[in-house]
Amino acid sequence: MADKKLKITLVKSTIGAVPKNKAIVESMGLRKIGSSVILPDNDATKGQIRQVSHLLKVEEA
C-alpha cells in the first residue's frame, strides 16, 4: 500500500487565533497565508488538522 499524502494550505491568518492553534499551524511548517506543505496522512496529522481546520484547506496529494 502506497503512503498517502495530504497537501495542506494555510488560507486564514493566525493573528486572532488561540496560542495553541498558532503553535499547531507553525509546527506543521506553515508560515504565511497561501503556504502549502505535503504531510503524511496519519492519525497525528489528522488530529492537527481537526484542531485548526477553520484555518486550512486540505487536499489529497
PDBQT receptor file of N, H, CA, C and O in Angstrom, charges set to zero:
ATOM      1  N   MET A   1       0.835  -1.179   0.000  1.00  0.00    +0.000 N 
ATOM      2  CA  MET A   1       0.000   0.000   0.000  1.00  0.00    +0.000 C 
ATOM      3  C   MET A   1       0.881   1.243   0.000  1.00  0.00    +0.000 C 
ATOM      4  O   MET A   1       1.764   1.386   0.846  1.00  0.00    +0.000 OA
ATOM      5  N   ALA A   2       0.643   2.125  -0.933  1.00  0.00    +0.000 N 
ATOM      6  H   ALA A   2      -0.075   2.010  -1.620  1.00  0.00    +0.000 HD
ATOM      7  CA  ALA A   2       1.434   3.353  -1.029  1.00  0.00    +0.000 C 
ATOM      8  C   ALA A   2       1.064   4.306   0.104  1.00  0.00    +0.000 C 
ATOM      9  O   ALA A   2      -0.085   4.361   0.544  1.00  0.00    +0.000 OA
ATOM     10  N   ASP A   3       2.052   5.042   0.558  1.00  0.00    +0.000 N 
ATOM     11  H   ASP A   3       2.985   4.997   0.201  1.00  0.00    +0.000 HD
ATOM     12  CA  ASP A   3       1.787   6.030   1.609  1.00  0.00    +0.000 C 
ATOM     13  C   ASP A   3       0.971   7.174   1.040  1.00  0.00    +0.000 C 
ATOM     14  O   ASP A   3       1.340   7.755   0.019  1.00  0.00    +0.000 OA
ATOM     15  N   LYS A   4      -0.132   7.502   1.691  1.00  0.00    +0.000 N 
ATOM     16  H   LYS A   4      -0.431   7.030   2.521  1.00  0.00    +0.000 HD
ATOM     17  CA  LYS A   4      -0.962   8.612   1.252  1.00  0.00    +0.000 C 
ATOM     18  C   LYS A   4      -0.384   9.908   1.807  1.00  0.00    +0.000 C 
ATOM     19  O   LYS A   4       0.181   9.939   2.900  1.00  0.00    +0.000 OA
ATOM     20  N   LYS A   5      -0.537  10.960   1.040  1.00  0.00    +0.000 N 
ATOM     21  H   LYS A   5      -0.996  10.935   0.152  1.00  0.00    +0.000 HD
ATOM     22  CA  LYS A   5      -0.043  12.278   1.442  1.00  0.00    +0.000 C 
ATOM     23  C   LYS A   5      -1.183  13.286   1.360  1.00  0.00    +0.000 C 
ATOM     24  O   LYS A   5      -2.113  13.129   0.570  1.00  0.00    +0.000 OA
ATOM     25  N   LEU A   6      -1.095  14.308   2.180  1.00  0.00    +0.000 N 
ATOM     26  H   LEU A   6      -0.340  14.435   2.822  1.00  0.00    +0.000 HD
ATOM     27  CA  LEU A   6      -2.071  15.397   2.170  1.00  0.00    +0.000 C 
ATOM     28  C   LEU A   6      -1.345  16.699   1.871  1.00  0.00    +0.000 C 
ATOM     29  O   LEU A   6      -0.267  16.960   2.405  1.00  0.00    +0.000 OA
ATOM     30  N   LYS A   7      -1.949  17.513   1.011  1.00  0.00    +0.000 N 
ATOM     31  H   LYS A   7      -2.825  17.301   0.578  1.00  0.00    +0.000 HD
ATOM     32  CA  LYS A   7      -1.439  18.855   0.754  1.00  0.00    +0.000 C 
ATOM     33  C   LYS A   7      -2.272  19.805   1.603  1.00  0.00    +0.000 C 
ATOM     34  O   LYS A   7      -3.488  19.905   1.438  1.00  0.00    +0.000 OA
ATOM     35  N   ILE A   8      -1.603  20.496   2.506  1.00  0.00    +0.000 N 
ATOM     36  H   ILE A   8      -0.615  20.415   2.639  1.00  0.00    +0.000 HD
ATOM     37  CA  ILE A   8      -2.275  21.377   3.452  1.00  0.00    +0.000 C 
ATOM     38  C   ILE A   8      -1.846  22.809   3.164  1.00  0.00    +0.000 C 
ATOM     39  O   ILE A   8      -0.654  23.109   3.094  1.00  0.00    +0.000 OA
ATOM     40  N   THR A   9      -2.833  23.693   2.997  1.00  0.00    +0.000 N 
ATOM     41  H   THR A   9      -3.802  23.449   3.054  1.00  0.00    +0.000 HD
ATOM     42  CA  THR A   9      -2.585  25.098   2.673  1.00  0.00    +0.000 C 
ATOM     43  C   THR A   9      -3.201  25.979   3.741  1.00  0.00    +0.000 C 
ATOM     44  O   THR A   9      -4.343  25.763   4.145  1.00  0.00    +0.000 OA
ATOM     45  N   LEU A  10      -2.455  26.970   4.200  1.00  0.00    +0.000 N 
ATOM     46  H   LEU A  10      -1.527  27.146   3.872  1.00  0.00    +0.000 HD
ATOM     47  CA  LEU A  10      -2.965  27.946   5.163  1.00  0.00    +0.000 C 
ATOM     48  C   LEU A  10      -3.762  29.000   4.393  1.00  0.00    +0.000 C 
ATOM     49  O   LEU A  10      -3.215  29.693   3.534  1.00  0.00    +0.000 OA
ATOM     50  N   VAL A  11      -5.064  29.118   4.705  1.00  0.00    +0.000 N 
ATOM     51  H   VAL A  11      -5.508  28.555   5.402  1.00  0.00    +0.000 HD
ATOM     52  CA  VAL A  11      -5.919  30.047   3.964  1.00  0.00    +0.000 C 
ATOM     53  C   VAL A  11      -6.439  31.188   4.832  1.00  0.00    +0.000 C 
ATOM     54  O   VAL A  11      -7.037  32.129   4.310  1.00  0.00    +0.000 OA
ATOM     55  N   LYS A  12      -6.226  31.124   6.132  1.00  0.00    +0.000 N 
ATOM     56  H   LYS A  12      -5.740  30.359   6.555  1.00  0.00    +0.000 HD
ATOM     57  CA  LYS A  12      -6.690  32.177   7.025  1.00  0.00    +0.000 C 
ATOM     58  C   LYS A  12      -5.573  32.507   8.010  1.00  0.00    +0.000 C 
ATOM     59  O   LYS A  12      -4.817  31.622   8.411  1.00  0.00    +0.000 OA
ATOM     60  N   SER A  13      -5.469  33.761   8.397  1.00  0.00    +0.000 N 
ATOM     61  H   SER A  13      -6.083  34.480   8.071  1.00  0.00    +0.000 HD
ATOM     62  CA  SER A  13      -4.420  34.229   9.278  1.00  0.00    +0.000 C 
ATOM     63  C   SER A  13      -4.558  33.650  10.687  1.00  0.00    +0.000 C 
ATOM     64  O   SER A  13      -5.660  33.345  11.141  1.00  0.00    +0.000 OA
ATOM     65  N   THR A  14      -3.435  33.508  11.359  1.00  0.00    +0.000 N 
ATOM     66  H   THR A  14      -2.539  33.756  10.990  1.00  0.00    +0.000 HD
ATOM     67  CA  THR A  14      -3.420  33.043  12.746  1.00  0.00    +0.000 C 
ATOM     68  C   THR A  14      -3.343  34.197  13.735  1.00  0.00    +0.000 C 
ATOM     69  O   THR A  14      -3.146  33.971  14.929  1.00  0.00    +0.000 OA
ATOM     70  N   ILE A  15      -3.496  35.425  13.263  1.00  0.00    +0.000 N 
ATOM     71  H   ILE A  15      -3.657  35.609  12.293  1.00  0.00    +0.000 HD
ATOM     72  CA  ILE A  15      -3.333  36.591  14.134  1.00  0.00    +0.000 C 
ATOM     73  C   ILE A  15      -4.292  36.545  15.325  1.00  0.00    +0.000 C 
ATOM     74  O   ILE A  15      -3.866  36.779  16.456  1.00  0.00    +0.000 OA
ATOM     75  N   GLY A  16      -5.560  36.253  15.103  1.00  0.00    +0.000 N 
ATOM     76  H   GLY A  16      -5.906  36.063  14.184  1.00  0.00    +0.000 HD
ATOM     77  CA  GLY A  16      -6.531  36.243  16.191  1.00  0.00    +0.000 C 
ATOM     78  C   GLY A  16      -6.733  34.885  16.817  1.00  0.00    +0.000 C 
ATOM     79  O   GLY A  16      -7.625  34.711  17.647  1.00  0.00    +0.000 OA
ATOM     80  N   ALA A  17      -5.911  33.911  16.431  1.00  0.00    +0.000 N 
ATOM     81  H   ALA A  17      -5.186  34.053  15.757  1.00  0.00    +0.000 HD
ATOM     82  CA  ALA A  17      -6.102  32.538  16.898  1.00  0.00    +0.000 C 
ATOM     83  C   ALA A  17      -5.563  32.349  18.315  1.00  0.00    +0.000 C 
ATOM     84  O   ALA A  17      -4.744  33.128  18.804  1.00  0.00    +0.000 OA
ATOM     85  N   VAL A  18      -6.048  31.296  18.950  1.00  0.00    +0.000 N 
ATOM     86  H   VAL A  18      -6.713  30.663  18.553  1.00  0.00    +0.000 HD
ATOM     87  CA  VAL A  18      -5.574  30.901  20.277  1.00  0.00    +0.000 C 
ATOM     88  C   VAL A  18      -4.093  30.514  20.151  1.00  0.00    +0.000 C 
ATOM     89  O   VAL A  18      -3.705  29.944  19.132  1.00  0.00    +0.000 OA
ATOM     90  N   PRO A  19      -3.265  30.803  21.145  1.00  0.00    +0.000 N 
ATOM     91  CA  PRO A  19      -1.840  30.459  21.058  1.00  0.00    +0.000 C 
ATOM     92  C   PRO A  19      -1.571  28.985  20.734  1.00  0.00    +0.000 C 
ATOM     93  O   PRO A  19      -0.627  28.672  20.009  1.00  0.00    +0.000 OA
ATOM     94  N   LYS A  20      -2.389  28.094  21.262  1.00  0.00    +0.000 N 
ATOM     95  H   LYS A  20      -3.156  28.349  21.851  1.00  0.00    +0.000 HD
ATOM     96  CA  LYS A  20      -2.213  26.668  20.963  1.00  0.00    +0.000 C 
ATOM     97  C   LYS A  20      -2.397  26.405  19.468  1.00  0.00    +0.000 C 
ATOM     98  O   LYS A  20      -1.651  25.626  18.874  1.00  0.00    +0.000 OA
ATOM     99  N   ASN A  21      -3.400  27.062  18.859  1.00  0.00    +0.000 N 
ATOM    100  H   ASN A  21      -4.005  27.695  19.341  1.00  0.00    +0.000 HD
ATOM    101  CA  ASN A  21      -3.638  26.882  17.434  1.00  0.00    +0.000 C 
ATOM    102  C   ASN A  21      -2.505  27.467  16.602  1.00  0.00    +0.000 C 
ATOM    103  O   ASN A  21      -2.130  26.898  15.576  1.00  0.00    +0.000 OA
ATOM    104  N   LYS A  22      -1.957  28.599  17.035  1.00  0.00    +0.000 N 
ATOM    105  H   LYS A  22      -2.261  29.061  17.868  1.00  0.00    +0.000 HD
ATOM    106  CA  LYS A  22      -0.807  29.189  16.341  1.00  0.00    +0.000 C 
ATOM    107  C   LYS A  22       0.365  28.216  16.355  1.00  0.00    +0.000 C 
ATOM    108  O   LYS A  22       1.055  28.054  15.348  1.00  0.00    +0.000 OA
ATOM    109  N   ALA A  23       0.589  27.572  17.491  1.00  0.00    +0.000 N 
ATOM    110  H   ALA A  23       0.028  27.704  18.308  1.00  0.00    +0.000 HD
ATOM    111  CA  ALA A  23       1.697  26.627  17.628  1.00  0.00    +0.000 C 
ATOM    112  C   ALA A  23       1.481  25.407  16.730  1.00  0.00    +0.000 C 
ATOM    113  O   ALA A  23       2.433  24.899  16.139  1.00  0.00    +0.000 OA
ATOM    114  N   ILE A  24       0.252  24.939  16.627  1.00  0.00    +0.000 N 
ATOM    115  H   ILE A  24      -0.522  25.351  17.107  1.00  0.00    +0.000 HD
ATOM    116  CA  ILE A  24      -0.046  23.785  15.773  1.00  0.00    +0.000 C 
ATOM    117  C   ILE A  24       0.243  24.118  14.320  1.00  0.00    +0.000 C 
ATOM    118  O   ILE A  24       0.885  23.336  13.618  1.00  0.00    +0.000 OA
ATOM    119  N   VAL A  25      -0.225  25.275  13.863  1.00  0.00    +0.000 N 
ATOM    120  H   VAL A  25      -0.747  25.910  14.434  1.00  0.00    +0.000 HD
ATOM    121  CA  VAL A  25      -0.006  25.678  12.474  1.00  0.00    +0.000 C 
ATOM    122  C   VAL A  25       1.489  25.805  12.194  1.00  0.00    +0.000 C 
ATOM    123  O   VAL A  25       1.967  25.348  11.156  1.00  0.00    +0.000 OA
ATOM    124  N   GLU A  26       2.217  26.415  13.102  1.00  0.00    +0.000 N 
ATOM    125  H   GLU A  26       1.828  26.787  13.945  1.00  0.00    +0.000 HD
ATOM    126  CA  GLU A  26       3.656  26.587  12.900  1.00  0.00    +0.000 C 
ATOM    127  C   GLU A  26       4.388  25.245  12.914  1.00  0.00    +0.000 C 
ATOM    128  O   GLU A  26       5.343  25.059  12.160  1.00  0.00    +0.000 OA
ATOM    129  N   SER A  27       3.954  24.309  13.762  1.00  0.00    +0.000 N 
ATOM    130  H   SER A  27       3.178  24.461  14.374  1.00  0.00    +0.000 HD
ATOM    131  CA  SER A  27       4.606  23.001  13.829  1.00  0.00    +0.000 C 
ATOM    132  C   SER A  27       4.367  22.179  12.565  1.00  0.00    +0.000 C 
ATOM    133  O   SER A  27       5.139  21.273  12.249  1.00  0.00    +0.000 OA
ATOM    134  N   MET A  28       3.296  22.500  11.848  1.00  0.00    +0.000 N 
ATOM    135  H   MET A  28       2.669  23.235  12.104  1.00  0.00    +0.000 HD
ATOM    136  CA  MET A  28       3.032  21.828  10.571  1.00  0.00    +0.000 C 
ATOM    137  C   MET A  28       3.921  22.378   9.464  1.00  0.00    +0.000 C 
ATOM    138  O   MET A  28       3.989  21.792   8.384  1.00  0.00    +0.000 OA
ATOM    139  N   GLY A  29       4.600  23.487   9.712  1.00  0.00    +0.000 N 
ATOM    140  H   GLY A  29       4.545  23.963  10.589  1.00  0.00    +0.000 HD
ATOM    141  CA  GLY A  29       5.507  24.066   8.730  1.00  0.00    +0.000 C 
ATOM    142  C   GLY A  29       4.880  25.166   7.914  1.00  0.00    +0.000 C 
ATOM    143  O   GLY A  29       5.426  25.559   6.883  1.00  0.00    +0.000 OA
ATOM    144  N   LEU A  30       3.730  25.680   8.358  1.00  0.00    +0.000 N 
ATOM    145  H   LEU A  30       3.286  25.361   9.196  1.00  0.00    +0.000 HD
ATOM    146  CA  LEU A  30       3.034  26.749   7.637  1.00  0.00    +0.000 C 
ATOM    147  C   LEU A  30       3.383  28.083   8.271  1.00  0.00    +0.000 C 
ATOM    148  O   LEU A  30       3.263  28.244   9.486  1.00  0.00    +0.000 OA
ATOM    149  N   ARG A  31       3.817  29.046   7.456  1.00  0.00    +0.000 N 
ATOM    150  H   ARG A  31       3.914  28.915   6.470  1.00  0.00    +0.000 HD
ATOM    151  CA  ARG A  31       4.236  30.335   7.985  1.00  0.00    +0.000 C 
ATOM    152  C   ARG A  31       3.322  31.470   7.516  1.00  0.00    +0.000 C 
ATOM    153  O   ARG A  31       2.828  32.248   8.334  1.00  0.00    +0.000 OA
ATOM    154  N   LYS A  32       3.096  31.565   6.209  1.00  0.00    +0.000 N 
ATOM    155  H   LYS A  32       3.497  30.934   5.545  1.00  0.00    +0.000 HD
ATOM    156  CA  LYS A  32       2.330  32.666   5.633  1.00  0.00    +0.000 C 
ATOM    157  C   LYS A  32       1.048  32.140   5.001  1.00  0.00    +0.000 C 
ATOM    158  O   LYS A  32       0.947  30.960   4.668  1.00  0.00    +0.000 OA
ATOM    159  N   ILE A  33       0.075  33.025   4.839  1.00  0.00    +0.000 N 
ATOM    160  H   ILE A  33       0.158  33.984   5.110  1.00  0.00    +0.000 HD
ATOM    161  CA  ILE A  33      -1.156  32.664   4.142  1.00  0.00    +0.000 C 
ATOM    162  C   ILE A  33      -0.788  32.264   2.710  1.00  0.00    +0.000 C 
ATOM    163  O   ILE A  33      -0.029  32.956   2.032  1.00  0.00    +0.000 OA
ATOM    164  N   GLY A  34      -1.335  31.146   2.275  1.00  0.00    +0.000 N 
ATOM    165  H   GLY A  34      -1.952  30.584   2.826  1.00  0.00    +0.000 HD
ATOM    166  CA  GLY A  34      -1.048  30.643   0.936  1.00  0.00    +0.000 C 
ATOM    167  C   GLY A  34       0.083  29.642   0.895  1.00  0.00    +0.000 C 
ATOM    168  O   GLY A  34       0.291  29.003  -0.137  1.00  0.00    +0.000 OA
ATOM    169  N   SER A  35       0.831  29.479   1.994  1.00  0.00    +0.000 N 
ATOM    170  H   SER A  35       0.662  29.997   2.832  1.00  0.00    +0.000 HD
ATOM    171  CA  SER A  35       1.905  28.498   2.006  1.00  0.00    +0.000 C 
ATOM    172  C   SER A  35       1.315  27.101   2.132  1.00  0.00    +0.000 C 
ATOM    173  O   SER A  35       0.291  26.903   2.787  1.00  0.00    +0.000 OA
ATOM    174  N   SER A  36       1.970  26.140   1.498  1.00  0.00    +0.000 N 
ATOM    175  H   SER A  36       2.801  26.301   0.965  1.00  0.00    +0.000 HD
ATOM    176  CA  SER A  36       1.488  24.763   1.491  1.00  0.00    +0.000 C 
ATOM    177  C   SER A  36       2.595  23.814   1.922  1.00  0.00    +0.000 C 
ATOM    178  O   SER A  36       3.781  24.086   1.737  1.00  0.00    +0.000 OA
ATOM    179  N   VAL A  37       2.178  22.689   2.503  1.00  0.00    +0.000 N 
ATOM    180  H   VAL A  37       1.214  22.467   2.654  1.00  0.00    +0.000 HD
ATOM    181  CA  VAL A  37       3.105  21.620   2.858  1.00  0.00    +0.000 C 
ATOM    182  C   VAL A  37       2.464  20.293   2.482  1.00  0.00    +0.000 C 
ATOM    183  O   VAL A  37       1.241  20.177   2.401  1.00  0.00    +0.000 OA
ATOM    184  N   ILE A  38       3.311  19.295   2.254  1.00  0.00    +0.000 N 
ATOM    185  H   ILE A  38       4.304  19.389   2.320  1.00  0.00    +0.000 HD
ATOM    186  CA  ILE A  38       2.849  17.938   1.991  1.00  0.00    +0.000 C 
ATOM    187  C   ILE A  38       3.208  17.122   3.230  1.00  0.00    +0.000 C 
ATOM    188  O   ILE A  38       4.381  17.008   3.586  1.00  0.00    +0.000 OA
ATOM    189  N   LEU A  39       2.195  16.555   3.885  1.00  0.00    +0.000 N 
ATOM    190  H   LEU A  39       1.242  16.647   3.596  1.00  0.00    +0.000 HD
ATOM    191  CA  LEU A  39       2.410  15.772   5.095  1.00  0.00    +0.000 C 
ATOM    192  C   LEU A  39       1.776  14.399   4.936  1.00  0.00    +0.000 C 
ATOM    193  O   LEU A  39       0.838  14.240   4.154  1.00  0.00    +0.000 OA
ATOM    194  N   PRO A  40       2.274  13.397   5.671  1.00  0.00    +0.000 N 
ATOM    195  CA  PRO A  40       1.685  12.058   5.577  1.00  0.00    +0.000 C 
ATOM    196  C   PRO A  40       0.274  12.033   6.146  1.00  0.00    +0.000 C 
ATOM    197  O   PRO A  40      -0.054  12.788   7.060  1.00  0.00    +0.000 OA
ATOM    198  N   ASP A  41      -0.553  11.155   5.593  1.00  0.00    +0.000 N 
ATOM    199  H   ASP A  41      -0.286  10.542   4.850  1.00  0.00    +0.000 HD
ATOM    200  CA  ASP A  41      -1.946  11.007   6.026  1.00  0.00    +0.000 C 
ATOM    201  C   ASP A  41      -1.985   9.989   7.167  1.00  0.00    +0.000 C 
ATOM    202  O   ASP A  41      -2.308   8.820   6.956  1.00  0.00    +0.000 OA
ATOM    203  N   ASN A  42      -1.652  10.448   8.383  1.00  0.00    +0.000 N 
ATOM    204  H   ASN A  42      -1.390  11.398   8.554  1.00  0.00    +0.000 HD
ATOM    205  CA  ASN A  42      -1.682   9.556   9.542  1.00  0.00    +0.000 C 
ATOM    206  C   ASN A  42      -2.516  10.179  10.657  1.00  0.00    +0.000 C 
ATOM    207  O   ASN A  42      -3.019  11.294  10.516  1.00  0.00    +0.000 OA
ATOM    208  N   ASP A  43      -2.658   9.464  11.751  1.00  0.00    +0.000 N 
ATOM    209  H   ASP A  43      -2.250   8.558  11.865  1.00  0.00    +0.000 HD
ATOM    210  CA  ASP A  43      -3.515   9.936  12.841  1.00  0.00    +0.000 C 
ATOM    211  C   ASP A  43      -3.013  11.231  13.464  1.00  0.00    +0.000 C 
ATOM    212  O   ASP A  43      -3.820  12.080  13.840  1.00  0.00    +0.000 OA
ATOM    213  N   ALA A  44      -1.705  11.400  13.581  1.00  0.00    +0.000 N 
ATOM    214  H   ALA A  44      -1.049  10.710  13.275  1.00  0.00    +0.000 HD
ATOM    215  CA  ALA A  44      -1.157  12.610  14.184  1.00  0.00    +0.000 C 
ATOM    216  C   ALA A  44      -1.486  13.833  13.328  1.00  0.00    +0.000 C 
ATOM    217  O   ALA A  44      -1.901  14.871  13.843  1.00  0.00    +0.000 OA
ATOM    218  N   THR A  45      -1.297  13.697  12.026  1.00  0.00    +0.000 N 
ATOM    219  H   THR A  45      -0.960  12.854  11.607  1.00  0.00    +0.000 HD
ATOM    220  CA  THR A  45      -1.591  14.806  11.122  1.00  0.00    +0.000 C 
ATOM    221  C   THR A  45      -3.082  15.121  11.112  1.00  0.00    +0.000 C 
ATOM    222  O   THR A  45      -3.473  16.288  11.119  1.00  0.00    +0.000 OA
ATOM    223  N   LYS A  46      -3.914  14.083  11.095  1.00  0.00    +0.000 N 
ATOM    224  H   LYS A  46      -3.596  13.135  11.089  1.00  0.00    +0.000 HD
ATOM    225  CA  LYS A  46      -5.364  14.286  11.097  1.00  0.00    +0.000 C 
ATOM    226  C   LYS A  46      -5.815  14.991  12.376  1.00  0.00    +0.000 C 
ATOM    227  O   LYS A  46      -6.736  15.807  12.334  1.00  0.00    +0.000 OA
ATOM    228  N   GLY A  47      -5.184  14.692  13.506  1.00  0.00    +0.000 N 
ATOM    229  H   GLY A  47      -4.435  14.030  13.540  1.00  0.00    +0.000 HD
ATOM    230  CA  GLY A  47      -5.518  15.361  14.761  1.00  0.00    +0.000 C 
ATOM    231  C   GLY A  47      -5.180  16.833  14.714  1.00  0.00    +0.000 C 
ATOM    232  O   GLY A  47      -5.949  17.668  15.189  1.00  0.00    +0.000 OA
ATOM    233  N   GLN A  48      -4.024  17.159  14.140  1.00  0.00    +0.000 N 
ATOM    234  H   GLN A  48      -3.399  16.481  13.753  1.00  0.00    +0.000 HD
ATOM    235  CA  GLN A  48      -3.639  18.563  13.994  1.00  0.00    +0.000 C 
ATOM    236  C   GLN A  48      -4.606  19.291  13.073  1.00  0.00    +0.000 C 
ATOM    237  O   GLN A  48      -5.007  20.420  13.356  1.00  0.00    +0.000 OA
ATOM    238  N   ILE A  49      -4.981  18.647  11.971  1.00  0.00    +0.000 N 
ATOM    239  H   ILE A  49      -4.656  17.729  11.742  1.00  0.00    +0.000 HD
ATOM    240  CA  ILE A  49      -5.913  19.263  11.023  1.00  0.00    +0.000 C 
ATOM    241  C   ILE A  49      -7.258  19.510  11.688  1.00  0.00    +0.000 C 
ATOM    242  O   ILE A  49      -7.877  20.550  11.464  1.00  0.00    +0.000 OA
ATOM    243  N   ARG A  50      -7.717  18.570  12.497  1.00  0.00    +0.000 N 
ATOM    244  H   ARG A  50      -7.214  17.725  12.678  1.00  0.00    +0.000 HD
ATOM    245  CA  ARG A  50      -9.009  18.706  13.172  1.00  0.00    +0.000 C 
ATOM    246  C   ARG A  50      -9.002  19.909  14.110  1.00  0.00    +0.000 C 
ATOM    247  O   ARG A  50     -10.018  20.593  14.235  1.00  0.00    +0.000 OA
ATOM    248  N   GLN A  51      -7.885  20.180  14.766  1.00  0.00    +0.000 N 
ATOM    249  H   GLN A  51      -7.059  19.626  14.664  1.00  0.00    +0.000 HD
ATOM    250  CA  GLN A  51      -7.794  21.290  15.705  1.00  0.00    +0.000 C 
ATOM    251  C   GLN A  51      -7.870  22.651  15.018  1.00  0.00    +0.000 C 
ATOM    252  O   GLN A  51      -8.454  23.588  15.561  1.00  0.00    +0.000 OA
ATOM    253  N   VAL A  52      -7.288  22.763  13.836  1.00  0.00    +0.000 N 
ATOM    254  H   VAL A  52      -6.814  22.002  13.394  1.00  0.00    +0.000 HD
ATOM    255  CA  VAL A  52      -7.202  24.065  13.162  1.00  0.00    +0.000 C 
ATOM    256  C   VAL A  52      -7.839  24.024  11.776  1.00  0.00    +0.000 C 
ATOM    257  O   VAL A  52      -7.398  24.734  10.872  1.00  0.00    +0.000 OA
ATOM    258  N   SER A  53      -8.857  23.212  11.602  1.00  0.00    +0.000 N 
ATOM    259  H   SER A  53      -9.215  22.635  12.336  1.00  0.00    +0.000 HD
ATOM    260  CA  SER A  53      -9.480  23.036  10.283  1.00  0.00    +0.000 C 
ATOM    261  C   SER A  53     -10.063  24.325   9.730  1.00  0.00    +0.000 C 
ATOM    262  O   SER A  53     -10.169  24.483   8.514  1.00  0.00    +0.000 OA
ATOM    263  N   HIS A  54     -10.445  25.255  10.611  1.00  0.00    +0.000 N 
ATOM    264  H   HIS A  54     -10.358  25.126  11.599  1.00  0.00    +0.000 HD
ATOM    265  CA  HIS A  54     -11.013  26.531  10.166  1.00  0.00    +0.000 C 
ATOM    266  C   HIS A  54      -9.960  27.444   9.524  1.00  0.00    +0.000 C 
ATOM    267  O   HIS A  54     -10.313  28.455   8.915  1.00  0.00    +0.000 OA
ATOM    268  N   LEU A  55      -8.693  27.106   9.650  1.00  0.00    +0.000 N 
ATOM    269  H   LEU A  55      -8.406  26.285  10.144  1.00  0.00    +0.000 HD
ATOM    270  CA  LEU A  55      -7.636  27.926   9.079  1.00  0.00    +0.000 C 
ATOM    271  C   LEU A  55      -7.014  27.305   7.827  1.00  0.00    +0.000 C 
ATOM    272  O   LEU A  55      -6.213  27.954   7.153  1.00  0.00    +0.000 OA
ATOM    273  N   LEU A  56      -7.370  26.058   7.507  1.00  0.00    +0.000 N 
ATOM    274  H   LEU A  56      -8.020  25.531   8.054  1.00  0.00    +0.000 HD
ATOM    275  CA  LEU A  56      -6.675  25.288   6.493  1.00  0.00    +0.000 C 
ATOM    276  C   LEU A  56      -7.575  24.861   5.341  1.00  0.00    +0.000 C 
ATOM    277  O   LEU A  56      -8.800  24.837   5.452  1.00  0.00    +0.000 OA
ATOM    278  N   LYS A  57      -6.925  24.526   4.234  1.00  0.00    +0.000 N 
ATOM    279  H   LYS A  57      -5.929  24.545   4.144  1.00  0.00    +0.000 HD
ATOM    280  CA  LYS A  57      -7.567  23.819   3.122  1.00  0.00    +0.000 C 
ATOM    281  C   LYS A  57      -6.756  22.544   2.919  1.00  0.00    +0.000 C 
ATOM    282  O   LYS A  57      -5.532  22.594   2.801  1.00  0.00    +0.000 OA
ATOM    283  N   VAL A  58      -7.438  21.405   2.880  1.00  0.00    +0.000 N 
ATOM    284  H   VAL A  58      -8.432  21.364   2.976  1.00  0.00    +0.000 HD
ATOM    285  CA  VAL A  58      -6.748  20.116   2.791  1.00  0.00    +0.000 C 
ATOM    286  C   VAL A  58      -7.162  19.410   1.512  1.00  0.00    +0.000 C 
ATOM    287  O   VAL A  58      -8.346  19.334   1.184  1.00  0.00    +0.000 OA
ATOM    288  N   GLU A  59      -6.161  18.889   0.786  1.00  0.00    +0.000 N 
ATOM    289  H   GLU A  59      -5.200  18.951   1.052  1.00  0.00    +0.000 HD
ATOM    290  CA  GLU A  59      -6.381  18.130  -0.437  1.00  0.00    +0.000 C 
ATOM    291  C   GLU A  59      -5.515  16.889  -0.411  1.00  0.00    +0.000 C 
ATOM    292  O   GLU A  59      -4.502  16.854   0.286  1.00  0.00    +0.000 OA
ATOM    293  N   GLU A  60      -5.904  15.862  -1.168  1.00  0.00    +0.000 N 
ATOM    294  H   GLU A  60      -6.727  15.891  -1.735  1.00  0.00    +0.000 HD
ATOM    295  CA  GLU A  60      -5.044  14.693  -1.314  1.00  0.00    +0.000 C 
ATOM    296  C   GLU A  60      -3.949  15.033  -2.312  1.00  0.00    +0.000 C 
ATOM    297  O   GLU A  60      -4.178  15.722  -3.306  1.00  0.00    +0.000 OA
ATOM    298  N   ALA A  61      -2.765  14.539  -2.025  1.00  0.00    +0.000 N 
ATOM    299  H   ALA A  61      -2.579  13.979  -1.217  1.00  0.00    +0.000 HD
ATOM    300  CA  ALA A  61      -1.636  14.809  -2.925  1.00  0.00    +0.000 C 
ATOM    301  C   ALA A  61      -1.143  13.506  -3.536  1.00  0.00    +0.000 C 
ATOM    302  O   ALA A  61      -0.197  13.514  -4.324  1.00  0.00    +0.000 OA
TER     303      ALA A  61
